[in-house]
Amino acid sequence: MRAVRRGLREGGAMAAARDPPEVSLREATQRKLRRFSELRGKLVARGEFWDIVAITAADEKQELAYNQQLSEKLKRKELPLGVQYHVFVDPAGAKIGNGGSTLCALQCLEKLYGDKWNSFTILLIHSGGYSQRLPNASALGKIFTALPLDIPECSGKTSCIIQSILDSRCSVAPGSVVEYSRLGPDVSVGENCIISGSYILTKAALPAHSFVCSLSLKMNRCLKYATMAFGVQDNLKKSVKTLSDIKLLQFFGVCFLSCLDVWNLKVTEELFSGNKTCLSLWTARIFPVCSSLSDSVITSLKMLNAVKNKSAFSLNSYKLLSIEEMLIYKDVEDMITYREQIFLEISLKSSLM
């Protein structure tokens, strides 16, 4: 085996080491991106790119999501051709870390290629986590997260719109990111927000520093939707061991216990999914299940604004899920179809301009 690259960072670092010290990181990155753009959709010769690109996944649903997104990217000629792309799922059970995942991936490669794989240059990308620090990437994976590389002045001084359709009268404040979403004319997004996979056509105001991300769900063979909504500064990984300590958790900067009062929810073990000694915003069953994507977003925004405005909004009549459960029920195919529809509509509009 000539080389196994552990993720893009190591390969990037090797290239960066050859750059003269006066060349900025941005310039070096742009040069690499231009080179990659030249290879997109083209049959690459041996040595121009990796022979094999292997991506690890946490479970079978994540594996399905990665394979479907790889298929779409190859169909749209967004990746180099002539390369073998593989997704290897980590074994079920306890987390095995990058080391264990590497060993499993190498075993899979040996099964596929026998002794020949030792002669290949391989890029191995670990992408089996659930992205609790970046939950808008939890459902379909960080490895396919959209980055605003080709959008000029996409910084804290401007808003950043990625693969989305916004009415010209929609207002998005500086520092906010909108991805894979449709926003109508009466939608106002405050500063420093993240909006992902959402559909809002009715009048709505998203408070500054909001995080809103919608997921398609398959429950009892029926298509449903749920939208996670909280503050961008909320710590989803922080956990407590007992119900009496959940007052230490914060939702949108407010004591979680106070939020439960606003939503008319009782403090019981049933309020949390999973491990009952690891209680967190990640496992809190507070997000309503709805029959339509737009209803899901609006309902979760109501619960968010209720906390901000200290006004009651009862969640008792809704089926509630935690983020942990949303990822179990996620409908990968529907989410990818939704993104594909937006992509095609944007492409059509661009071709007519």
Secondary structure, 3 states (H helix, E strand, C coil): CCEEEEHHHHHHHHHHHCCCCCCCHHHHHHHHHHHHHHHCCCECCECCECCEEEEEECCHHHHHHHHHHHHHHHHCCCCCECCEEEEEECCCCCCCHHHHHHHHHHHHHHHHHHHHHHHCEEEEEECCCCCCCCHHHCCCCHHHCCCCCCCCCCCCCCCEEECCEECCCCEECCCCEEECCEECCCEEECCCCEEECCEECCCEEECCCEEEEEEEEEECCEEEEEEEEEECCCCCCCEECCHHHHHHCEECCEEHHHHHHHCCCCCCHHHECCCCCCEECCCECCEEEECCHHHHHHHHHHHHHHHHHCCCCCCCCCCEECHHHHHHHECHHHHHHHHHHHHHHHHHHHHHC
